[in-house]
């Protein structure tokens, strides 16, 4: 695996920006859901990954020998950990996508000329 750099992380955020711009162009909802689905996977999606990243950052800062030991640092590490839980709690968006997919699919199936109608 190549070394991580700020540029490789920026490339990931640039991809998210491109996705946002694409979604603003009103693509087909099924295609839009398919593109967003990996981002909101209940096990590996962004909410889980961002929460894990924030917790790992808190641990890295707190456990590094060169980190000053102060109440301010301790408070900031606590804030990172709290933010991690807030992010992780957003995993439920995965279920929102499931419901959207069902609703869009059932609406399409009930429309005249859907291919099921005779």
N, C-alpha and C positions, 0 to 999 in steps of 0.2 A: 504494500500500500504506500503510495507516495506521501511524503510529509505534508501535514496540513499547514497552510499559510493563511494569512488574512485574505489573500486573493482567492484561494479556493473556497473560502466561506462566502466571500462576496459573489462568487459565481453562483452559488446556491441561492442567495437572496436575489440575484439578478433573474434567475429562472422563475422565482416566485413573482417578481415584478412582471415578467413577460406573461405568466399565467393570468395575473390580475388584468392586465391590458386585454388579453384575449377574451376573458370572460366579460369584459365591458363591451365587447363587440356583439353580444347576444348570440352565442353559438347555440346549437341544438342542446337542450337540457340533458339529454342522455350522454352526449359527448362531454359536456361540462362536468357532469357527475363523475364520469369515468376518469377525467383528468384530476379532479380534486380528491377522489377516493383514496389514493395512496397517502395523501397529506394528512388524512384524518383516520387512518387505520387505527383500530382500538389498541393495538399492541406496539406498532412501530411508527405511528404517525407523528406529526409535528408536536401536538400537545405533550405526548409522552417523551419524545426526544428532547424537546426544549426543557421540560421539567427535569429530566435526567441530566442535561447539560448544566443547568443552573445549580443543581445539587453537587455535581462534580466540580464545578467552579468554586463553590463555597468550600468544599472539602480541600481542594488544591490550595486555595488562599489560606485557609485556616491551618493546614498542616505543614505548609512550607516553612523551613527554618528561618528564612529571611523576612517573613511577615512580622511586622511589629505586633506586639501583644498589647492591645488597648481595648477599652470599652467601645470606642467608635468602630474599630474593625469587627469586634464581636457583634455589634448591632447590625452592621452592614451584611455580615455573613448570615445573620438571622433573617434579614430582609430577603436575601437571595433564596434562602430555603423556603420562606413563606411564599415567595413568588413562584417557586418551583411547584408547590402544591396547587396554586391557583391555575397554573398552566396545565398540569397533569389532569386536573378535574375537567378540563375541556375535552377529554377523550370521548365524552358522551356525544359529541358532534358526529361521531361515526354512526350512531343510531339515527340521528337526524337525516343523514344521507340515505340510510336504509329506507326510512319512511318516505322521503322524497321520491326515491326510485320506485317504490310501490305505488305511490299516488300518481306519478307520471305514467307508469305502465298501465295502471287500471284506467286512467283517463283516456289513454290512447286506444286501449282495447274496447272502450265503450263508444268511441266516435264512429259515426257512419263511414263506411268505406275503409274500415280498418283491415280488411282482409279476412276477418272471421265472420262478417255478416254475409248472409245469403239472400 
